[in-house]
Amino acid sequence: MRKLLLAVFATFSLVAIAQEEDIRFGAKLGVNFVALLGNIKAADARTNFHIGALAEIPISDQFVFQPELLYSAQGAKEKDGGREYKTNSDYVNIPLILKCYVAEGFNI
């Protein structure tokens, strides 16, 4: 039996960074909008949150390495024949990001 579940979520984040010498530390807080796609009937999106911490470690004047540790709550709700089913998934994500500052306050 094959099932294809694709979790699609848009993330809006608020990031706060505190500077300590060359390495900068910060916190991240945002909202997730999650929908499950695939062989599922009438699954409603679940709105939840993510929260975590990050560090900006300079490599050169233009490049920065940014590891993050995030907790993300996701899932969906489905109604079938008067019964309601909920899928709740909690994740710990560890993104490893390489940023290039192309102008003051703007990075890729």
N, C-alpha and C positions, 0 to 999 in steps of 0.2 A: 504494500500500500504506500503510495507516494503522496505526500502533502507538501505543498509549497507555501510557507508562511513568510511573508515579507513585512517586517516592521518598518514603517515609514514615519519619521517624526521630524517636526520642525522644532528647532530649539532657539529660544530667545534667552540670552544670558546677560546677567549683570556681573561684571568682573571688578573686583577691588584689589589693588596692588599696593603693598607697602615696600618701601625701598630699604635695603640693608646692605651697605657697601656696594659691591658689583652685582650680587645676586638679589633679585627682587622676588618677594613672596606675595601671594594673593589668594583670594577666595572667589569662588564662582557659584552663582545661584541662578537658576533659570526654570523655565516651564517646558514640558514635553507634550506634544500632541501626537498620540500614537494610534495608528490604524493597522489592523491585520488584514492582509490581502491574500487571496488564494481561494481554496475550495471551502469557503465559509459563507454562510448565508447571513445577511443583515447584521454583521458585526459592527457595533458602534465604537467610535474612537474613545480612548481613555485619556483624560488630561491629568497630568501629574507633574512632578518636579525632578530636578537634579541639583545636587549640591556637591561641592568639592573644594580642593585646594590645588594651587599651581605654583610653580617657580619659574622665573626667567633667568637663565644662565647665559651670560654673554660669551660668544665664541670669538667675535671680532666686533668692530664698530658697526657693522651692518647686519650680522647674523646673530640670532639668539636661539638657544635650545630651550623648549618649554615643555617639561613633563607635567602631567596632571594626574590627579587621583580623584575620580568622580563616582558618586553613588547616583544611580538613575532608576526611577520607578516607572514601569511601563505596563501595558496590558490592553485588554479590550473586554467588551460586554456583548453577549449575543442572546437573542430571544428566539426560542424554537418551540412552537406548540404550547405556549403559555408558560414554559419554563425558562428561567434566566440562567445563563452560564457566564462566569467571569474568569478571565485569565489575567493573573497578576504576576508580573515578572520583575524581579529586582536584580540590577546589574551593578557590578563594580567595573568601571572602565578605566584604563590607563593609557590615554592618548600620549604619544611622543611627537611633538611638533617642532619643526624647524621653521623659524620665521625670518624673513628678510625685510628689514626696514628700508623702504625706498624713499621715504620723506619723513619729516618730523611727525610722529603720531600716526603714520600710515605704514602698514606692513602687509606682506603677502605670505 
